[in-house]
């Protein structure tokens, strides 16, 4: 792109951001490929599949894992299309909570923003491995929740490193050792993020290469090297119900095979999350009203196709189903690698996955720090964090805040497959609810939404696509609250419904008792826009404040 063209695009992007009352503070250095890459890296199909592969094998087995991936990918694309149309209209780093505020009627704007922000934050909070969810139920600050998606990825990475270390060595994993590895991972992520989008752009390119060419090579090598291959019938039609515990029958007997199949969808749905990162990075993306929505859609589409290939390569390469399910390493994917490549080859292959997961955690922290920066800018958290480093043009304070809180959230982790399933259910439900709220608002109030639509416009298909997306979100919200282990007792109960209920009750209670007095979200910008005030003009804004047309900045933060 020629220098003059670049300057013109930069000026246009800054003017568009100025329409929402924000000046360009973050370095706008990303193109479409980079915007796509960050969501593709955070979705990181190899991360989600590796993490929940064991869950999938016992909750429906290979048949449910393969077929549910197709079904989930199909309906998730409707959610992505609905989100893409919104981010094209409102390309700011605030993402879902800002969209809800902008699309809702003026009198409900702050409330919609508050509820969406709660579900974004709480869902990320619950994406923490092991028995972290009891702590989550007692913590009431949604800021902590926003950074915990990084906890889930990075703490999982520490677990993979710890597990790999047991191959061909006398290393014995321990909680203290894993926490130490986890701390080192977080420091590496925060340090790299501190240097801003310039270095992240190159790492993003390497992440795309690793997640595509690298993992593709691994999958092909796995299929080529495998001594034997499972049949298509095994991969697409074999049903396995391992939900019964302590000699009890599984849910396919107590309820029905369809029940188990629905619960088994969690692996696919949990994996294809995080594509809102393209929206959170929109203020750092050139031609954001086009690049950001295309980043959302392409990341979901490529992840769906690519993830299906990776999943099939794993399933076809299983040598012994029982041995894989009951792996001595407690990690079925590592067991497959050992059976196919031998221990030395398995170490190399698993290192590639670990590197991919590292990139996933890195860009998760990038996305979270931008969300926190935007939330601070709108008065949701202290203004101390509304600071962009002049040298690196990155929100350094929110980056290290995310790292510190992520470390604290992992400290009480204990380890339980049932608890992890509940945690991932809560994360999936919460994230998709946060995606669904602005889509639903746009569906219910189409007039205002239609007036502000950007270049990515679905036209007559807009409302049908939004409707299907919202219905799908409602469906998974119900099925992922169902118990996945039998018999149901205090140790095997799926606490998802309890946790989501507590989130709803507390967020509503907090709003009506005290939050409505001080939290206005981006209401100042919304009021100015609707009154025709050019909020990018300081003089006009000052006059509007003196005339009482729009609230002053300080007024938005008073209790």
C-alpha positions in Angstrom: 0.0 0.0 0.0 1.4 3.4 -1.0 2.2 5.9 1.8 -0.5 8.3 0.8 -3.1 5.5 0.7 -1.9 4.3 4.1 -2.3 7.8 5.5 -5.8 8.2 4.0 -6.9 4.8 5.5 -5.4 5.8 8.9 -7.3 9.1 8.8 -10.6 7.4 7.8 -10.2 4.8 10.6 -9.5 7.5 13.2 -12.4 9.6 12.1 -14.7 6.6 12.3 -13.5 5.9 15.9 -13.9 9.5 16.7 -17.6 9.2 15.9 -17.9 7.1 19.1 -16.0 9.7 21.2 -12.7 8.0 21.3 -9.3 9.2 20.1 -6.8 6.8 18.4 -4.5 5.7 21.3 -3.6 2.2 20.3 -1.2 1.7 17.4 -3.3 0.8 14.3 -0.8 -1.6 12.6 -2.9 -4.7 11.8 -4.3 -5.8 8.5 -7.0 -8.3 7.6 -4.5 -11.3 7.9 -3.4 -10.2 11.3 -6.9 -9.6 12.5 -7.9 -13.0 11.3 -4.8 -14.6 12.8 -5.5 -13.4 16.3 -9.0 -15.0 16.5 -7.7 -18.1 14.7 -4.9 -18.3 17.3 -7.3 -17.9 20.2 -9.7 -20.4 18.9 -6.7 -22.6 18.4 -8.5 -25.9 17.5 -5.4 -27.9 18.6 -5.7 -26.4 22.1 -9.4 -27.1 22.5 -9.3 -30.6 21.0 -6.3 -31.6 23.0 -7.8 -30.3 26.2 -11.2 -32.0 25.9 -10.3 -35.0 23.8 -10.6 -37.3 26.9 -14.0 -35.8 27.7 -15.2 -36.5 24.2 -14.0 -40.1 24.2 -16.1 -40.9 27.3 -19.1 -38.6 26.5 -20.4 -40.1 23.3 -17.1 -41.4 21.8 -15.7 -41.0 18.3 -19.1 -40.9 16.5 -20.4 -38.0 18.6 -17.1 -36.2 18.5 -16.9 -36.2 14.7 -20.6 -35.6 13.9 -21.1 -32.9 16.6 -18.1 -31.0 15.2 -20.0 -30.6 11.9 -23.3 -29.6 13.5 -21.7 -27.2 16.0 -19.6 -25.6 13.2 -22.7 -25.1 11.1 -24.7 -23.3 13.7 -21.7 -21.3 15.1 -21.3 -19.7 11.7 -24.7 -18.1 12.1 -23.5 -16.6 15.4 -20.3 -15.4 13.7 -22.3 -13.8 10.8 -24.5 -12.0 13.3 -21.5 -10.7 15.2 -19.6 -9.7 12.0 -22.5 -7.5 10.9 -22.4 -5.7 14.3 -18.7 -5.2 14.5 -18.8 -3.8 10.9 -21.2 -1.2 12.2 -19.4 -0.5 15.5 -15.7 -1.3 15.2 -14.4 -0.5 18.7 -12.3 -2.5 21.1 -15.1 -2.7 23.7 -16.7 -5.6 21.8 -20.0 -7.2 23.0 -20.6 -4.9 26.0 -20.2 -1.8 23.9 -22.4 -3.2 21.1 -25.2 -3.9 23.5 -25.0 -0.3 24.8 -25.1 1.2 21.3 -27.9 -1.0 20.0 -30.2 -0.9 23.0 -32.8 1.9 23.5 -31.3 4.8 25.3 -33.0 4.1 28.7 -31.7 0.5 28.7 -28.3 1.2 27.3 -26.2 1.1 30.5 -28.1 -2.0 31.8 -27.5 -3.9 28.5 -23.8 -3.0 28.7 -23.6 -4.0 32.3 -25.2 -7.4 31.8 -23.2 -8.2 28.7 -20.0 -7.2 30.4 -20.8 -9.5 33.3 -21.3 -12.5 31.1 -18.1 -11.8 29.1 -16.1 -11.5 32.3 -17.8 -14.3 34.3 -17.6 -16.8 31.3 -13.9 -16.1 31.0 -13.5 -16.5 34.7 -15.0 -20.0 34.6 -12.7 -21.1 31.9 -10.2 -22.2 34.5 -9.1 -25.8 34.8 -9.9 -28.0 37.7 -11.9 -27.1 40.8 -11.5 -23.4 40.4 -15.3 -22.8 40.0 -16.1 -22.9 43.8 -13.7 -19.9 44.2 -15.4 -18.3 41.2 -18.8 -18.5 42.8 -17.5 -16.5 45.8 -15.7 -13.8 43.9 -17.8 -10.8 43.0 -15.5 -8.6 40.9 -16.1 -9.1 37.2 -12.6 -7.8 36.4 -11.2 -11.0 37.8 -13.4 -12.9 35.4 -12.1 -11.1 32.3 -8.6 -12.4 32.7 -9.4 -16.0 33.6 -9.8 -17.2 30.0 -6.0 -16.6 29.9 -5.8 -18.7 33.1 -7.6 -21.6 31.5 -5.3 -21.6 28.4 -2.0 -20.8 30.2 -2.6 -23.0 33.2 -3.5 -25.8 30.8 -0.3 -25.1 28.9 1.6 -25.5 32.2 -0.2 -28.9 32.7 0.8 -30.1 29.2 4.4 -29.2 29.9 4.3 -30.9 33.2 2.8 -34.0 31.6 5.3 -34.1 28.8 8.1 -34.0 31.3 7.1 -37.4 32.6 7.9 -39.1 29.3 11.3 -40.8 29.5 12.2 -39.2 32.8 11.6 -39.7 36.5 9.9 -36.3 36.8 6.8 -36.4 39.0 4.3 -33.6 38.5 3.3 -31.6 41.6 1.1 -28.6 42.2 4.0 -26.4 43.2 6.0 -27.3 40.1 3.0 -26.7 37.8 2.3 -23.3 39.4 6.0 -22.3 38.9 5.8 -23.3 35.2 2.5 -21.4 34.9 4.1 -18.2 36.4 6.9 -18.4 33.9 4.4 -18.8 31.0 2.4 -15.7 32.2 5.6 -13.6 32.5 6.6 -14.5 29.0 3.1 -13.6 27.7 3.0 -10.2 29.5 6.5 -9.3 28.5 5.9 -9.9 24.8 2.6 -8.1 25.0 4.3 -5.1 26.6 6.3 -4.4 23.4 3.1 -3.7 21.6 1.5 -4.7 18.3 4.6 -4.4 16.2 6.2 -7.5 17.6 2.8 -9.2 18.0 2.2 -8.8 14.3 5.2 -11.0 13.5 4.3 -13.5 16.2 0.8 -13.5 14.8 2.2 -14.5 11.5 4.3 -17.3 13.1 1.1 -18.4 15.0 -0.9 -18.7 11.8 2.0 -20.7 10.2 2.2 -23.0 13.2 -1.5 -23.5 13.6 -2.0 -24.2 9.9 1.1 -25.6 8.2 2.7 -27.0 11.4 -0.4 -28.8 12.7 -1.3 -29.9 9.2 2.1 -31.5 8.8 1.6 -33.1 12.2 -1.8 -34.5 11.3 -0.6 -35.9 8.0 2.5 -37.4 9.6 0.3 -39.0 12.2 -2.0 -40.6 9.6 1.0 -41.7 7.5 3.0 -43.2 10.4 0.1 -44.9 12.2 0.6 -48.7 12.0 -3.1 -49.3 11.7 -6.1 -47.0 11.1 -9.5 -47.2 12.5 -12.4 -47.7 10.1 -14.8 -44.9 9.0 -17.5 -46.7 10.9 -15.4 -46.4 14.1 -14.8 -42.7 13.6 -18.3 -41.7 12.5 -20.6 -44.3 14.1 -19.0 -45.6 17.3 -20.9 -44.6 20.4 -19.2 -44.8 23.8 -20.9 -44.0 27.1 -18.4 -43.6 29.8 -20.5 -41.3 31.9 -21.2 -44.0 34.6 -19.0 -43.9 37.6 -18.4 -46.4 40.4 -20.1 -49.2 38.5 -23.2 -47.2 37.7 -24.8 -47.2 34.3 -24.2 -44.3 32.0 -26.7 -41.6 30.9 -27.5 -43.4 27.7 -29.3 -46.0 29.8 -30.6 -43.8 32.5 -31.8 -41.2 30.0 -31.0 -41.8 26.3 -28.1 -41.9 23.8 -29.3 -38.5 22.5 -28.8 -37.1 26.0 -25.1 -38.2 25.9 -24.7 -36.9 22.4 -25.9 -33.5 23.3 -23.6 -33.3 26.3 -20.8 -34.5 24.0 -21.1 -31.4 21.8 -19.2 -29.5 24.5 -15.8 -30.3 23.0 -16.6 -28.7 19.7 -18.5 -25.7 21.0 -15.9 -25.0 23.7 -13.1 -25.1 21.0 -14.8 -22.7 18.6 -14.9 -19.7 21.0 -12.9 -16.5 21.3 -13.6 -15.2 17.8 -14.7 -11.9 19.3 -11.0 -11.1 19.6 -11.2 -9.7 16.0 -13.6 -7.1 17.4 -11.4 -6.3 20.5 -8.5 -5.6 18.1 -10.5 -3.5 15.7 -9.0 -0.2 17.0 -5.6 -1.6 16.0 -6.8 -2.8 12.5 -6.7 -0.9 9.3 -10.1 -0.6 7.5 -11.6 -2.1 10.6 -15.2 -1.9 9.4 -14.3 -4.5 6.7 -11.3 -6.3 8.2 -12.8 -7.0 11.6 -16.0 -8.7 10.4 -14.1 -10.7 7.8 -11.7 -11.7 10.6 -14.6 -13.0 12.7 -16.1 -15.1 9.8 -12.9 -16.4 8.3 -11.5 -17.5 11.7 -14.6 -19.5 12.5 -14.8 -21.0 8.9 -11.1 -22.0 8.7 -11.1 -23.3 12.3 -14.2 -25.4 11.6 -12.6 -27.0 8.5 -9.1 -27.3 9.9 -10.3 -28.5 13.3 -12.3 -31.3 11.6 -9.2 -32.5 9.8 -7.2 -32.5 13.0 -9.9 -34.3 14.9 -10.2 -37.0 12.2 -6.4 -37.5 12.2 -6.5 -38.2 15.9 -9.5 -40.5 15.7 -8.3 -42.6 12.7 -4.9 -43.0 14.4 -6.1 -44.5 17.7 -4.4 -47.9 18.0 -6.1 -49.2 21.1 -9.3 -47.5 22.2 -9.3 -48.7 25.8 -5.6 -48.0 26.3 -6.1 -44.5 24.9 -9.1 -43.7 27.1 -7.2 -45.0 30.2 -3.8 -43.6 29.2 -0.9 -43.9 31.7 -0.1 -40.3 31.0 -3.7 -39.2 31.7 -3.6 -37.5 28.3 -5.1 -39.5 25.4 -3.6 -37.3 22.6 -0.1 -37.9 24.1 -0.9 -41.6 24.2 -1.8 -41.6 20.5 1.5 -39.9 19.7 3.5 -42.4 21.8 1.7 -45.4 20.1 2.4 -44.0 16.6 5.7 -42.1 16.8 7.3 -43.8 19.8 8.4 -41.8 22.9 11.0 -39.6 21.1 8.7 -38.7 18.3 5.8 -38.1 20.7 7.9 -35.6 22.6 8.6 -33.6 19.4 5.0 -33.7 18.2 3.7 -32.7 21.6 6.2 -29.8 21.7 4.6 -28.4 18.6 1.2 -28.5 20.3 2.7 -26.8 23.4 4.1 -24.0 21.2 0.7 -23.5 19.5 -1.0 -23.3 23.0 1.6 -20.8 24.0 0.6 -18.5 21.1 -3.0 -19.1 22.0 -2.4 -17.9 25.6 -0.3 -14.9 24.3 -3.1 -13.6 22.1 -5.8 -14.3 24.7 -3.9 -11.9 27.0 -3.7 -9.4 24.1 -7.5 -9.6 23.6 -8.3 -9.4 27.4 -6.0 -6.4 27.9 -7.9 -4.5 25.2 -11.2 -5.4 26.7 -10.1 -4.2 30.1 -8.6 -1.0 28.5 -11.9 -0.3 26.8 -13.9 -1.0 30.0 -11.7 1.3 32.0 -12.1 4.0 29.3 -15.9 3.8 29.9 -15.6 3.9 33.7 -16.2 0.2 34.4 -12.9 -0.2 36.2 -10.6 2.5 37.7 -9.3 5.1 35.2 -5.7 4.3 36.3 -5.8 1.4 33.8 -7.0 3.7 31.0 -3.4 4.4 29.9 -1.5 3.6 26.7 2.2 3.5 26.9 3.5 6.3 24.5 6.6 4.3 23.5 5.1 1.0 22.7 1.5 2.2 22.1 0.0 -0.7 24.1 -2.0 -0.8 27.3 0.8 -2.0 29.5 -1.0 -1.6 32.8 -3.9 -3.8 31.8 -1.5 -6.3 30.3 0.3 -6.8 33.6 -2.9 -6.6 35.6 -4.3 -9.5 33.5 -1.1 -11.5 34.1 -1.2 -10.9 37.9 -4.8 -11.7 38.3 -4.5 -14.8 36.1 -1.8 -16.1 38.4 -3.9 -15.5 41.5 -6.9 -17.3 40.0 -4.9 -20.5 39.4 -3.6 -20.8 42.9 -6.5 -22.8 44.3 -6.6 -25.2 41.4 -6.9 -28.9 42.5 -7.8 -31.0 39.6 -10.9 -32.9 38.7 -12.3 -34.0 35.3 -15.9 -33.4 36.4 -15.1 -30.0 37.7 -13.2 -29.1 34.5 -16.2 -30.2 32.4 -18.4 -27.9 34.5 -15.9 -25.1 34.2 -15.7 -25.4 30.4 -19.5 -25.5 30.2 -19.8 -22.3 32.2 -17.2 -20.6 30.0 -18.9 -21.7 26.8 -22.4 -20.7 28.0 -21.2 -17.3 29.3 -19.2 -16.4 26.2 -22.0 -17.3 23.8 -24.6 -15.4 26.0 -22.3 -12.3 25.7 -22.3 -12.9 21.9 -26.0 -13.4 21.8 -27.2 -10.4 23.8 -26.2 -7.7 21.2 -27.4 -9.9 18.3 -30.7 -10.3 20.1 -31.0 -6.5 20.7 -30.3 -5.9 17.0 -33.0 -8.4 16.2 -35.6 -6.8 18.5 -34.7 -3.2 17.6 -33.8 -3.4 13.9 -34.6 0.2 13.0 -31.7 1.8 14.9 -29.4 -1.1 13.9 -30.2 -0.8 10.2 -29.4 2.9 10.3 -25.9 2.3 11.5 -24.9 -0.8 9.6 -21.4 -0.8 8.1 -20.1 -2.1 4.8 -20.6 -5.8 5.8 -24.4 -6.0 5.5 -26.4 -9.2 5.4 -29.4 -7.4 3.9 -32.6 -9.4 4.0 -30.8 -12.4 5.5 -29.8 -10.3 8.6 -32.8 -11.1 10.8 -33.2 -14.8 9.9 -29.4 -15.4 10.5 -29.6 -13.5 13.8 -32.7 -15.5 14.9 -31.0 -18.9 14.2 -27.9 -17.8 16.0 -29.8 -16.7 19.1 -31.9 -19.9 19.1 -28.7 -22.0 18.9 -27.2 -20.1 21.9 -30.4 -20.8 23.9 -30.1 -24.5 23.0 -26.5 -24.9 24.2 -27.2 -22.9 27.3 -29.7 -25.6 28.3 -27.8 -28.7 27.3 -24.5 -27.6 28.9 -26.2 -27.3 32.2 -27.1 -31.0 32.2 -25.2 -33.4 34.5 -22.6 -35.4 32.6 -21.8 -38.1 35.2 -24.0 -40.7 36.8 -24.9 -41.1 39.7 -25.4 -37.5 40.5 -24.1 -36.5 43.9 -22.2 -33.6 45.4 -19.0 -34.7 43.6 -20.4 -35.3 40.1 -23.2 -32.6 39.9 -22.8 -30.2 37.0 -22.7 -26.9 38.9 -23.0 -25.0 35.7 -26.7 -24.1 36.2 -26.0 -23.0 39.8 -23.0 -20.9 38.7 -24.8 -19.2 35.8 -27.8 -18.6 38.1 -25.6 -16.9 40.7 -24.0 -14.8 38.0 -27.5 -13.7 36.8 -28.8 -13.0 40.3 -25.8 -11.1 41.5 -25.4 -9.0 38.4 -29.1 -8.1 38.4 -29.0 -7.5 42.2 -25.9 -5.4 42.0 -27.4 -3.3 39.2 -30.6 -2.5 41.0 -29.0 -1.9 44.3 -25.9 0.2 43.5 -24.4 -0.2 40.1 -27.1 1.8 38.3 -26.0 4.8 40.3 -22.5 5.0 38.8 -22.1 2.7 35.8 -23.3 4.4 32.6 -21.0 2.5 30.2 -20.5 4.4 27.0 -23.8 6.3 27.5 -22.1 9.7 27.2 -21.0 8.9 23.6 -24.4 7.4 22.8 -26.3 10.5 24.1 -24.0 12.8 22.1 -24.5 10.8 18.9 -28.2 10.8 19.2 -28.3 14.6 19.9 -26.2 15.3 16.8 -23.1 16.4 18.9 -19.8 15.9 17.1 -18.0 14.3 20.0 -14.7 14.3 18.1 -14.8 18.1 18.3 -13.6 19.2 21.8 -15.2 22.6 21.6 -18.6 21.2 20.6 -18.4 18.6 23.4 -17.6 21.3 26.0 -20.6 23.4 24.9 -22.9 20.4 25.1 -21.6 19.6 28.6 -22.2 23.2 29.8 -25.7 23.1 28.3 -26.4 19.9 30.1 -27.0 17.9 27.0 -24.4 15.2 27.8 -22.9 14.2 31.1 -19.4 15.3 31.9 -16.7 12.7 32.1 -16.4 12.9 35.9 -20.2 12.5 36.3 -20.1 9.1 34.7 -17.9 7.8 37.5 -19.5 9.2 40.5 -21.2 6.8 43.0 
